[in-house]
């Protein structure tokens, strides 16, 4: 599963979510059903991302490959609570695989 995390420098919520996602990716017990790939997108590097997400970060998408043309479809995932534990976040991600 490929996750796309839109974030910006200095965003504590973004950093916290990124850290939890990295823990899930690195912990076999938490990701037994998930082959997790995380792509970070800094919204300050592109004006269209900045305009779309400047007040919303962190924003999390799941990218799913399509069979027809090889392009991925990106679907937004509901923002997890900053208080969610790593285990709770892993369970939430199970819904998207």
Secondary structure, DSSP 8 states (H G I E B T S, - for coil): -EEEEEE-TT-HHHHHHHHHHHHHHH-TTT-TT---EEEEEEGGG-HHHHHHHTTT-SEEEEEEE-TTTS-EEEEEE----TT--HHHHHHHHHTT-
